[in-house]
Amino acid sequence: MNSTFWEHIEQLVANSSVEIDRPKSTPHPRFPEATYPIDYGYLAGTMSLDGGGIDVWRGSGDGNQVTGVLCAVDLLKRDIEIKILLGCTEEEMQIIERFQNQGDQRAMLVRRK
């Protein structure tokens, strides 16, 4: 059976625990003027290009429902990262997209239909 892109992400999420290390309203560790608008963390036991776990934003809805992905380019770090959005409402996705489009970062949101 050929599974879709979204089904692959769902499997990754289902087989990992979500660790929130930057709860909503906490400052960024290196840029304290930037406050996280939504819970932010990673999938334990996974690896992204920066060597850490795959980043996740977890909204107020079903914490395991994949609602989208964000592709972020960071000129300061000189990297590109994919971030999974879990249980995010449309409003939360817009908030996250605005947050990721600050300073040296630009991001593109791909909503799950």
Buried (B, 14 or more C-beta within 10 A) or exposed (E): EEEEEBEEBBEBBEEBEBEBEBEBEBEEEEEEEEEBBBBBBBBEEBEBEEEEBBBBBBBEEEBEBBBBBBBBBBEEEEEEBBBBBBBBEEEBBEBBBEBBBEEEBEBEBEEBE
